[in-house]
Amino acid sequence: MGFLDGLGKLAGAAMNEIKEAGERSKVYKQEMLDKSDYELARIFKRDNSLSPIRAGAALQELKSRGYNQDEIKEMVRNA
């Protein structure tokens, strides 16, 4: 039974991490609404490896503003 208890604790911890990531994502999405296009491109470029959830929120906001992939790549390159 010890193995199953450990497995249950591991699954519970994973679920908590998923919930926390979802909450961070919501916070980041809200934060990105107030950023300029340049700031969003800079956040995406800088935070892509450090905070992929934040970088993803910046990318999603740029897409929601009507930019296509090529335009975003150019913005990131110049950021």
CNS distance restraints for C-alpha pairs under 8 A (distance, minus, plus):
assign (resid   1 and name CA) (resid   5 and name CA) 6.26 0.50 0.50
assign (resid   2 and name CA) (resid   6 and name CA) 6.17 0.50 0.50
assign (resid   3 and name CA) (resid   7 and name CA) 6.11 0.50 0.50
assign (resid   4 and name CA) (resid   8 and name CA) 6.04 0.50 0.50
assign (resid   5 and name CA) (resid   9 and name CA) 6.28 0.50 0.50
assign (resid   6 and name CA) (resid  10 and name CA) 6.17 0.50 0.50
assign (resid   7 and name CA) (resid  11 and name CA) 6.16 0.50 0.50
assign (resid   8 and name CA) (resid  12 and name CA) 6.12 0.50 0.50
assign (resid   9 and name CA) (resid  13 and name CA) 6.15 0.50 0.50
assign (resid  10 and name CA) (resid  14 and name CA) 6.20 0.50 0.50
assign (resid  11 and name CA) (resid  15 and name CA) 6.20 0.50 0.50
assign (resid  12 and name CA) (resid  16 and name CA) 6.26 0.50 0.50
assign (resid  13 and name CA) (resid  17 and name CA) 6.28 0.50 0.50
assign (resid  14 and name CA) (resid  18 and name CA) 6.25 0.50 0.50
assign (resid  15 and name CA) (resid  19 and name CA) 6.23 0.50 0.50
assign (resid  16 and name CA) (resid  20 and name CA) 6.17 0.50 0.50
assign (resid  17 and name CA) (resid  21 and name CA) 6.10 0.50 0.50
assign (resid  18 and name CA) (resid  22 and name CA) 6.21 0.50 0.50
assign (resid  19 and name CA) (resid  23 and name CA) 6.29 0.50 0.50
assign (resid  20 and name CA) (resid  24 and name CA) 6.16 0.50 0.50
assign (resid  21 and name CA) (resid  25 and name CA) 6.07 0.50 0.50
assign (resid  21 and name CA) (resid  53 and name CA) 7.74 0.50 0.50
assign (resid  22 and name CA) (resid  26 and name CA) 6.38 0.50 0.50
assign (resid  23 and name CA) (resid  27 and name CA) 6.34 0.50 0.50
assign (resid  24 and name CA) (resid  28 and name CA) 6.06 0.50 0.50
assign (resid  24 and name CA) (resid  53 and name CA) 7.61 0.50 0.50
assign (resid  25 and name CA) (resid  29 and name CA) 6.07 0.50 0.50
assign (resid  25 and name CA) (resid  53 and name CA) 6.09 0.50 0.50
assign (resid  25 and name CA) (resid  54 and name CA) 6.92 0.50 0.50
assign (resid  25 and name CA) (resid  57 and name CA) 6.95 0.50 0.50
assign (resid  26 and name CA) (resid  30 and name CA) 6.31 0.50 0.50
assign (resid  27 and name CA) (resid  31 and name CA) 6.19 0.50 0.50
assign (resid  28 and name CA) (resid  32 and name CA) 6.16 0.50 0.50
assign (resid  28 and name CA) (resid  53 and name CA) 7.78 0.50 0.50
assign (resid  28 and name CA) (resid  54 and name CA) 5.72 0.50 0.50
assign (resid  28 and name CA) (resid  57 and name CA) 6.05 0.50 0.50
assign (resid  29 and name CA) (resid  33 and name CA) 6.82 0.50 0.50
assign (resid  29 and name CA) (resid  54 and name CA) 7.88 0.50 0.50
assign (resid  29 and name CA) (resid  57 and name CA) 5.23 0.50 0.50
assign (resid  29 and name CA) (resid  58 and name CA) 7.41 0.50 0.50
assign (resid  29 and name CA) (resid  61 and name CA) 7.49 0.50 0.50
assign (resid  30 and name CA) (resid  34 and name CA) 7.86 0.50 0.50
assign (resid  31 and name CA) (resid  35 and name CA) 7.40 0.50 0.50
assign (resid  32 and name CA) (resid  40 and name CA) 7.08 0.50 0.50
assign (resid  32 and name CA) (resid  57 and name CA) 6.88 0.50 0.50
assign (resid  32 and name CA) (resid  58 and name CA) 5.99 0.50 0.50
assign (resid  32 and name CA) (resid  61 and name CA) 6.60 0.50 0.50
assign (resid  33 and name CA) (resid  61 and name CA) 7.09 0.50 0.50
assign (resid  35 and name CA) (resid  39 and name CA) 5.80 0.50 0.50
assign (resid  35 and name CA) (resid  40 and name CA) 6.21 0.50 0.50
assign (resid  36 and name CA) (resid  40 and name CA) 6.24 0.50 0.50
assign (resid  37 and name CA) (resid  41 and name CA) 6.28 0.50 0.50
assign (resid  37 and name CA) (resid  62 and name CA) 6.83 0.50 0.50
assign (resid  38 and name CA) (resid  42 and name CA) 6.18 0.50 0.50
assign (resid  38 and name CA) (resid  75 and name CA) 7.17 0.50 0.50
assign (resid  38 and name CA) (resid  79 and name CA) 6.62 0.50 0.50
assign (resid  39 and name CA) (resid  43 and name CA) 6.07 0.50 0.50
assign (resid  40 and name CA) (resid  44 and name CA) 6.14 0.50 0.50
assign (resid  40 and name CA) (resid  58 and name CA) 5.11 0.50 0.50
assign (resid  40 and name CA) (resid  59 and name CA) 7.16 0.50 0.50
assign (resid  40 and name CA) (resid  61 and name CA) 7.72 0.50 0.50
assign (resid  40 and name CA) (resid  62 and name CA) 7.01 0.50 0.50
assign (resid  41 and name CA) (resid  45 and name CA) 6.16 0.50 0.50
assign (resid  41 and name CA) (resid  58 and name CA) 7.13 0.50 0.50
assign (resid  41 and name CA) (resid  59 and name CA) 7.50 0.50 0.50
assign (resid  41 and name CA) (resid  62 and name CA) 7.90 0.50 0.50
assign (resid  41 and name CA) (resid  72 and name CA) 7.34 0.50 0.50
assign (resid  41 and name CA) (resid  75 and name CA) 5.99 0.50 0.50
assign (resid  41 and name CA) (resid  76 and name CA) 4.94 0.50 0.50
assign (resid  41 and name CA) (resid  79 and name CA) 6.11 0.50 0.50
assign (resid  42 and name CA) (resid  46 and name CA) 5.96 0.50 0.50
assign (resid  42 and name CA) (resid  76 and name CA) 6.46 0.50 0.50
assign (resid  42 and name CA) (resid  79 and name CA) 5.17 0.50 0.50
assign (resid  43 and name CA) (resid  47 and name CA) 5.56 0.50 0.50
assign (resid  43 and name CA) (resid  48 and name CA) 7.75 0.50 0.50
assign (resid  43 and name CA) (resid  54 and name CA) 7.77 0.50 0.50
assign (resid  43 and name CA) (resid  55 and name CA) 6.08 0.50 0.50
assign (resid  43 and name CA) (resid  58 and name CA) 6.60 0.50 0.50
assign (resid  44 and name CA) (resid  48 and name CA) 5.54 0.50 0.50
assign (resid  44 and name CA) (resid  54 and name CA) 7.64 0.50 0.50
assign (resid  44 and name CA) (resid  55 and name CA) 4.35 0.50 0.50
assign (resid  44 and name CA) (resid  56 and name CA) 7.08 0.50 0.50
assign (resid  44 and name CA) (resid  58 and name CA) 5.82 0.50 0.50
assign (resid  44 and name CA) (resid  59 and name CA) 6.35 0.50 0.50
assign (resid  44 and name CA) (resid  76 and name CA) 7.32 0.50 0.50
assign (resid  45 and name CA) (resid  55 and name CA) 7.52 0.50 0.50
assign (resid  45 and name CA) (resid  76 and name CA) 5.98 0.50 0.50
assign (resid  45 and name CA) (resid  79 and name CA) 7.48 0.50 0.50
assign (resid  46 and name CA) (resid  50 and name CA) 7.72 0.50 0.50
assign (resid  46 and name CA) (resid  55 and name CA) 7.98 0.50 0.50
assign (resid  47 and name CA) (resid  51 and name CA) 5.07 0.50 0.50
assign (resid  47 and name CA) (resid  52 and name CA) 6.42 0.50 0.50
assign (resid  47 and name CA) (resid  54 and name CA) 6.89 0.50 0.50
assign (resid  47 and name CA) (resid  55 and name CA) 5.42 0.50 0.50
assign (resid  48 and name CA) (resid  52 and name CA) 4.90 0.50 0.50
assign (resid  48 and name CA) (resid  54 and name CA) 7.78 0.50 0.50
assign (resid  48 and name CA) (resid  55 and name CA) 5.11 0.50 0.50
assign (resid  48 and name CA) (resid  56 and name CA) 7.67 0.50 0.50
assign (resid  51 and name CA) (resid  55 and name CA) 6.24 0.50 0.50
assign (resid  52 and name CA) (resid  56 and name CA) 5.86 0.50 0.50
assign (resid  53 and name CA) (resid  57 and name CA) 6.27 0.50 0.50
assign (resid  54 and name CA) (resid  58 and name CA) 6.38 0.50 0.50
assign (resid  55 and name CA) (resid  59 and name CA) 6.24 0.50 0.50
assign (resid  56 and name CA) (resid  60 and name CA) 6.07 0.50 0.50
assign (resid  57 and name CA) (resid  61 and name CA) 6.20 0.50 0.50
assign (resid  58 and name CA) (resid  62 and name CA) 6.37 0.50 0.50
assign (resid  59 and name CA) (resid  63 and name CA) 6.31 0.50 0.50
assign (resid  60 and name CA) (resid  64 and name CA) 6.10 0.50 0.50
assign (resid  61 and name CA) (resid  65 and name CA) 6.28 0.50 0.50
assign (resid  62 and name CA) (resid  66 and name CA) 6.83 0.50 0.50
assign (resid  62 and name CA) (resid  67 and name CA) 5.94 0.50 0.50
assign (resid  62 and name CA) (resid  72 and name CA) 7.35 0.50 0.50
assign (resid  63 and name CA) (resid  67 and name CA) 5.08 0.50 0.50
assign (resid  63 and name CA) (resid  68 and name CA) 6.49 0.50 0.50
assign (resid  67 and name CA) (resid  71 and name CA) 5.89 0.50 0.50
assign (resid  67 and name CA) (resid  72 and name CA) 6.28 0.50 0.50
assign (resid  68 and name CA) (resid  72 and name CA) 6.21 0.50 0.50
assign (resid  69 and name CA) (resid  73 and name CA) 6.13 0.50 0.50
assign (resid  70 and name CA) (resid  74 and name CA) 6.27 0.50 0.50
assign (resid  71 and name CA) (resid  75 and name CA) 6.21 0.50 0.50
assign (resid  72 and name CA) (resid  76 and name CA) 6.08 0.50 0.50
assign (resid  73 and name CA) (resid  77 and name CA) 6.06 0.50 0.50
assign (resid  74 and name CA) (resid  78 and name CA) 6.27 0.50 0.50
assign (resid  75 and name CA) (resid  79 and name CA) 6.05 0.50 0.50
